[in-house]
Amino acid sequence: MAYDRYNAICRPLHYGTLMDSRACVKMAAAAWASGFLYALLHTGNTFSIPLCRGNTVEQFFCEVPQILRLSCSDSYLREVGLLVVTACLMFGCFIFIVLSYVQIFTAVLRIPSEQGRHKAFSMCLPHLAVVSLFVSTAFFAYLKPPSLSSPALDLVVAVLYSMVPPTVNPLIY
């Protein structure tokens, strides 16, 4: 979405050629493929962990931290490996979004009319709000200290980052 907004605002005359159906299919395929590989990584890690505290998760989301609590082995290295991969993926996406929005806001601030700036900002800010909600709640879910953990808080945070952004996203576009 950041690339779409960048092309719509910074390169409006080239938008039709840059965002044709082939480009959209390539971006969708890349998103699906990276999501599948990421899910495969977590699934492989999850099924290789021996569980000795039962197999009942305390909430209806099967979250990785919840499964790691059921493990009887020291899964520190696995968790660090997954966190490194996750951090690299998230950091790459975050840098791409930040660079796109820096260029977008620079272009928007050069628009001479107040109405044009307002229209451009109103097109970008909802996407930025959804991305910020997703990233901040996901960071909190996976990087919070264990002392802050409670089943109710874990459930609320899991709902916030896994259900709210996909639900709100189609409504703002």
N, C-alpha and C positions, 0 to 999 in steps of 0.2 A: 504494500500500500504506500510506503514511503516513496518508492520509485515511481509509482503512478502519480502521486501528488507532485513529485519533483518535475516530472515531464509535463504535467498539466499546467503548472505555474511557471516554471523556468524555461520551458521549450514548447509553448502552446502551438506554434505553427508546425512543429514536427511530431506532435502527439499522435496523430493518426498512423504515421509510419513507424514510430517507436513502440507504440502499444497496440500493434495489430494482433490478430488472433494467434499467430505463431508465437509471439513473445509471451502472451498470456499463458499459452499451453506450456511453454518451456518453464516459466516461473512456477506454475502450478505443479508441474512434474517435479521440479527441484524441491519444492516445499513438501510434497508427498513423499518423495524418496528420502529426504533428510529426516523427516518425521518417522518414517518406517525404520530406517537404520538406527535412529535414536531409541525407538521403542524396542527394537530387537536387542540392542545393547542392554537395556534395563531388564528385559525379559530373560535374557541369558544369565544375567547376574542374579536375578531373583530366583530362578530355578536351580541355581548352583549353591544356594545358601541352605545349610542344614537348619531345620526348625526344631527347637526342643521345647519351646514354651507354648505348644499348641499351634493351631493354624487359624485361629479366630482373630480377625482384625477388628479393632475397637470402633470402626466407623464404616460407612458403606462405600467409601473410596478405598481402593487398594493402593495406597500411597507407598512409595519406597521407604520413607522413614518408619512407617508403621510396620512394614515387613521386617526391617532391620531390627526392630525391637523384639521380634519373636525369635531371632537367630540366637543360637547357642555358641556359634563360633565368633572369633574376632574378625569382624568384617571391615576393619579399619582401612586396609589397603584397597579393598574393592570400592569402598565408599569414596576414598580419596581419588581413585582412578575415575569413577563416575563423575565426581565433582569437577575434576580437571577437564574432562571432555565437555561437560555441561557448561562450565565457565568459558571455555574456548568458543563453543557455539554461540552462547548468549553474548559474549563480548564482541564477536564478529558481527552479529546482527545489530547489537546496540551501536557499534561504531558506524555501521552503514546507515542506520536510522538517524543518528546524530548528524553525520555529514550531510545527509539529504536535507534534513530540516534546517541546518545552518544555511545551506544554499537557498532553500525555499524562503526562509525569513529574510535573507539578504535581498532576494529578488522582490519580495512583497514590500519591503520598506522602500524600495525604489519606485513603486507604483505611485504616480502623482495624485490620483484621486482617492479620497477617503473611502468612498463606496467600493472601489476596486480592492483596496487593502482589506476592508471589512469582509468582503466576499471571499477573498483568498484565505484569510485567517479562519473564517467560519468553515471552510472546507477542510482545513488541516487540523485544527485543534481537537475535534472529536476523535480522530485517529490517534493523535498524540496522547489524549486522555486514556483511551483504552489500552494502548501499549504501556503507558506508565502504570496503570492499575495492575496489569498482568505481571510486569517485571517486578514491581515493588512487592506484591503479595507472594510471588514465587521466591524471590530472595528471602523474604521473611520466613516462608514455610521451610526452606531448606537450610538456611544459615542461622536460624535463631538458636540461642543457647538452650540446652536441654532443661534448664531450670524454668524456662518460660513455657514449657510444654504442658498442655492439658488436653484431654480429649475434646472438650468443647471448642477451645481455641483452634486446635488442629483442624477440626471439622469446618469451622467458619472460614479459616484461611484457605482450605482446600476448595471450598465452594467458590470463594472469591476469585481464585486464579484459574480454576478449571471450568466453571460454568458461566460466570458473569461476562467475561470478555467475548466468548463466542456468541452469547445471547444478545449482547448489546451491539456487537459489530454490524450485523446486517441492518439494524435500526438506524444507524447514523450515516449510512451510505445510501 
